[in-house]
Amino acid sequence: MLGWRRAASAISAGCVRRLSMAKSKFEYVRDFETDDTCLPNCWIVVRLDGRNFHRFSEQHEFKKPNDDRALNLMTKCAQTVMQELEDIAIAYGQSDEYSFVFKKKSRWFKRRASKFMTHVVSQFASSYVFYWKDYFKDQQLLYPPGFDGRIVLYPSNQNLKDYLSWRQADCHINNLYNTVFWMLVQRSGLTPVQAQDRLQGTLAGDKNEILFSEFNINYNNEPLMYRKGTVLIWQKINEVMTKKIKLPKEMEEKEVEVTRTRTRVVPLHCDIIGDQFWEEYPEILAEDS
């Protein structure tokens, strides 16, 4: 028994010596690292944007004013990010941007801002390349896309709701302009400069009137994905699958349907500026979500 204790003591001492030997005179460089810990009890929002996507969309022949392939690919990438980083409570996307909202009490990577941003952007960018062929079947990816990111902290629920409302309002403003702009170019034969001059100084009502009177388009009938963007939330989904089982006293296996409840990232195209959305999904802002 005594010999065993001596052996254990020797092993422990050896581990300590190895740990101390692992240190070097160069470790002082760690002191140059800045503390980027996000403030506690704040919503952490990581927003990423496509880098120079105007050129990227032209090079890859995106349809104007909206390309369902590109929008659905962005959403697929955002779903992948949420599935990898489960501390994300909600995400919102439009055009070439997506915002990811981490829970107030998230302790992920000790709330280091650099970890949040780099993991989200790198996961999103790699997913964009990986899933490209699933959405652009006839269009080769000519060069790697780039995305940049930023982090903003919002201390209150109302601050967060106002942020998401701002992004959705931006989606509406941009999409209305782009819809009229490309109608003037594609169907009226105006040059991009002429279309821009035509729309300069116009209000939302003026743009709606141009669409209706000149192109017989009611903007309110345009797809919600274009007008409202895409909201990603966690929802419990019942999945029905077929399973082979062998019943007692029977020789052969039988196929039976089994229903399982799983939590999935679900895309919605709806208004998030009003109160209805938040009343319908109160768990998003819940402290213990």
N, C-alpha and C positions, 0 to 999 in steps of 0.2 A: 504493500500500500504506500509506504514511504517512498519507494523508488518511483512509483507512478506519479506522485506529487512533484518529485524533483524533475521528472521528465517534462511534466506539464509546465512547470515554472521555467524551465530552460526554453521550451518552445515559445512561451509568452514573451520572455526576454528577447528572444531572437526576432520576434515580430516587431517589438518596440524599436530594436536597433535598425531593422530594415526600414521602418517608417521614418526614423530620424535621418537615415542615410539618403532617403528619397528627396529630402530637401536639398536645395542648392543655393549658391550665392546669387543666382539669377532671379530668385522668386520675388525680389523686391519690385519687379516690374508690375506685379499684380496691383500694387498700390496706385497705379495710374488709372485703373478702371474706375469709372464714375458710378455712383449709386443711381440707378434708374428705376428704383422701385416705385410702382404706381401708388398713389395715395389710397389708404384703405376706405372701404365703404363708398366707392365711386364706381359707376359703370365705366368699363373700359371699352372704347370703340376703336377698332382698327378699320380704317377705310383705305382700300386700295383702288388704284386707277391704272388703266392701260397707258403705257408710255408710248407717246406718238402714235396713237391708234387711228388717227385720221389717215396717216400714210399707210398704216397696216391694213385698214379696211379697203383702201383703194387698191393696194397691191394684191389683195386676196379677193377682190371683186365682191364685196359685200353688197347686198341689195339695199337700195335706198327708198324711203327713209329708214326702214327697219328690216333687219334680216333675222328671221326666226331662228336660223341655224346658230348665228352668233349669240343671240340672247339665251337660247336654251343651253348652249355650251357654257356660257358664264354661270348659269344656274347650276349646271351639273358640277362645275368646279367648286362653287360655293357649298353645295351639299357635301362634297367630299371633305372640304375643310371642316364643316360642322361635325361630320361623323368622326373625324380624327381628333378634334378638339371639342369634347362634349361640354365644356364649360360655356360654350356660346349659347346664349338664351334666344337670340333672334338675329336675323340678318336681313338686309334690304339691298336690292340691286336694281340698277337701270343702266342702259347703254354699256359702257366699258368700266363701270365702277361697282364695287360692292362694299357694304359696311357690315362689320361683324361686331356684335355687342356681347361682351363677356359679363358674366354675372358679377354683381356687386361684391360678393364675398368670395370670389374665386381666389384660390391660393396657388393657382397654376404657375409653376416655375417661380414661386415666391414673388409673384406680381411684377416681374422684371419686364419693363416696357420693350426692351430689345428682343426678348424671347417671344413676346406676343406678336410683334410686328414681323420678325423674320420667319417665324413658323407659319403664320397665315399667308404671307406673300409667297414664300417658297412652295408651300403645299398647293396654293392656287395656281401658280405659274407652271409647275410640273404637271398638274392635272390638265391644264389647258392644252399642253402639247400631247399628253397621253390620250385624251379623249377627242382630239381634233378630228381624227378619221371617222369617228362615229357620227359626226354632225356635218362635216364637209367631205362627203364621200368622193366627190368629183374634183375637189380643189386641193392640190398639194400644198402643204405648209412650206412656204418659201424660205422663211427664216424664223428664228426663235422670237416669240413675243416677250416684251418686258412689262413689268408692273412695279409701281412705286407705292409705298404705304406711309401712313401717318397714324399717330395715336392721339386721341383726345379723351379726357376724363370728364364725366358729367356727374355731379354730386347728387342730383335729385331725379326722381322719376319724371317730373315735368320737364326738366332739362333734356332728358333722353327722348321723351316724346316729341319735344319741339325740334330736336335734331333730326329725327326720322321724318317729321312733317316737312322740314326744310328740304330734305333730299327728295321727298315725293313731289313737293311743289316744283322743285327744279326739274324733275322728270316731266311734269306736265308742260312747263314753259318751253323746255327744249324740244319736246316731241311735237307740240303744236307748231312751233316755228319750222322745224324740219319737214313736217308734213306739207305745209303750204309751200315752202321753198322748193321741195322736189317736185311738187305738182306743177309749179310754174316752169321748172326746168324741163321736166319729162313730157308734159302734156301741152304746155303753152309755147314751148320752144325758146324760152328766155335763156340767156347765158347766166351762169352763176352770179356774175357781177350785176346784171340787170335784175335778177330775182332779189338779190340783196338790197338793191336800191329801191325796188318796189315795196319791200317790207320794212324799210327803215322808218321808224317812228310810229308804226302801227301798234294798236293795242290788241288784246285777246279777241275782243268783239270784231275788230276789223279782219283778223285772220280767219275767224270762223265764217264771216260773211264771204270772204274770197273763196273759201272751200265750198260753201254751199251754192253760191250764185254762179261761180265759174266752172265748178267741177262736180256739182251735185253730190257733195260729200258732207254728211252730218258728222262732225268730229266726235260727238258723243257715241256714235256707233262704231268707232274704231276699237280694235281689240283692247281689252283692259290691260294686257301685258305691256302694250305700248304707252298707254295713258297713265297707268298707275305704278308700273314697275313690278318687281317680284319680291314678295315677303316670304322668308323661310322660317318656319317654326317647327318645334317638336310636337308630334302627335302620335297617339296610340292607334295603330292600325291592326285590324283583324286580317290575318293572312290565312287563306285556305290552301292546304297542300295535301298531296296524295302520299300515303304511307303504306308500305306493305307490312302486314302483321300476320302472325300465325295463331289462329284461335285454338283453344284447347279441344282436344279430341278430333281435330281436323288435320288432314295430311298436307294440304296445299295452303300456300299463303294467299291472303286476300288483300285487295287494295281498298283502303278506307280513307275518307276525307277527314283531316284533322285541322282544327282552327286554333291558331296561336296568335296571341296579342304581342305585337312588337312596337317599339318606339322608333319612328322614322322621321326624317326631315322632309317636310311637306311644303311645296310651293303654293302660295296664294297670290292672286291678283286682285287686290281690294284696297279700299281707302283706309289709311291708318292715321289720317289727320283728325278725323272726328273721334267721338268717344266709343262708338259701337264696337270697333275692333278690340279695344282694350277691355271693354266690359265682357266681350265674348271669350277673351283669352286672358283672364286675370293672373294666371299662373306665371306669365312671362315676367311680370314685375314683382312677383311674390318674393319676400325676403328669403324664404326657405326653398325656393325653386331649385 
